[in-house]
Amino acid sequence: MAFSKRNPIETVVAIGIGSALFTILGRFGSIPTWIPDTNVETTYALLALFAVLYGPLAGVLIGFIGHTLKDLTYGTPWFSWIIASAAVGLIIGLASGKVRAVIDDGDFSFKTIIRFNLYQIAANAVAWFVIAPSLDILIYAEPANKVYTQGLVAGASNMVTVAILGTLLLAAYGRTRVKKGSLTREA
Amino acid sequence: MKARMIAYRHQDSPIHRLGGAAKLAFFAIWSVTAMMTYDTRALGFMLAIAVAAFAVSKVKFADYGFVLYLILFFFLLNHIAIFLFSPLEGVKIYGTRHDLLHLAGRYWVTEEQLFYQFNIALKYMTVIPMALLFILTTHPGEFASSLNRIGISYRIAYSVSIALRYIPDIQRDFQNISHSAQARGIDISRKEKLLKRLKNVVGILMPLILTSVQRIETVSAAMELRGFGRGRGRTWYNARPFRTGDYAAVALVVAIAAVTAWLTFRDGSRFYNPFR
């Protein structure tokens, strides 16, 4: 099943429920590491998975709406990072058409893992090494070395998180799909 | 796990009576204005309005007090980080240097740095009350119709409405799943080693996400059966017509944005410079 034929209503619902998941995992699903102030944000593994499954529009809007709602439950929307989250969803969604097709056919291989990870690393690099710090400087006029350091740490940690959790989630989801051509006609 | 979230509570005040669309437009224009300017006078003026709006709204401290500590904590952390990374950022921005105190090495306390960080603090303090006020005084059901009203496609407005509707459900699912996982000895707290913890998280995420994918299929099938997306627009149960107060609120924020833009960019710099 090609993605372009996916039901647009399903995209609307996926954006809604994906954003709700993003908000909840953003609030409760971060795991502190031994580096102070750096968390493994499991919510980005979810964003990557949904961007793959439901496409770029869902990716960008889950990133944007989910992150905004998450920030609003704390009381302070941090717009530069909200836009960076949206960019992660957009780029992974745009790049992953092939991954999506393969997974929908229940045909998940090592090549798919490599492909998915290349896309997610590129997406995280653009979002956290370029977009987030640049917007921090543009909007909040914060010191360049501070925001680039924050971006580097956040980006690297998100890359690792999505590489481990995202891949595991994708593989587990792939196993729930029925493999194409797995049925044979009895004589 | 029992962390509370700030949420709407029914009360009666002039702010509560404003329509959702007016409040959303107000908050959006307000945030963009606060992001744009670094002019101390404009920010101070906006802060005064924000505090006044807060007083008028009669929201109770108990409804939002618990997030203030969190905000304050990140706020302090951020200010310390700014100083540690760039103690002379203010000098760079304002172009003069008035030393007050020498701490160690390259760490000087300067008037310019203090003023710069004071402005950052002001920038946040103008947005935080409005964000809190928006969440505390806008009924979630009205939120979606407001998005549609200010020109966003009703499909996207509906997505936001679904998100708000399912946040409590998903939070409950998440708690149930993680409690039952913990009962089976799957620990995701600090006591477990990091790699093991990550592996355990997958055990919680997987059922949560798979049930959500199923839920997406169910909900979208139900919506399809009811003909969602058939028409060019839709009506909203919670929609409210614009009233005088709504027009006044939007006019006020547009005026603030215009004056701020004029004040900020009049001299060609975002920063108000008292040192020259």
Interface residues (C-beta under 8 A of the other chain):
Chain A: N7 P8 I9 E10 V12 V13 A14 I15 G16 I17 G18 S19 A20 L21 T23 I24 L25 R27 F28 G29 I31 P32 T33 W34 D37 V40 T42 A45 L46 L49 L53 L61 I65 G66 L69 L72 T73 Y74 G75 T76 P77 F79 I139 Y140 A141 E142 P143 A144 N145 K146 T149 Q150 I164 L165 L168 L169 A172 Y173 T176
Chain B: M1 A3 M5 I6 S31 M35 Y38 Y64 V67 L68 L70 I71 F74 L77 A81 I82 L84 F85 S86 E89 I93 I120 K123 Y124 V127 I128 A131 L132 F134 I135 R155 I156 Y158 S159 V160 S161 I162 A163 L164 R165 Y166 I167 D169 I170 Q171 F174 I188 R190 L194 R197 L198 V201 V202 L205 M206 L208 I209 L210 S212 V213 R215 I216 E217 V219 S220 M223 E224 F228 G229 R270 F271
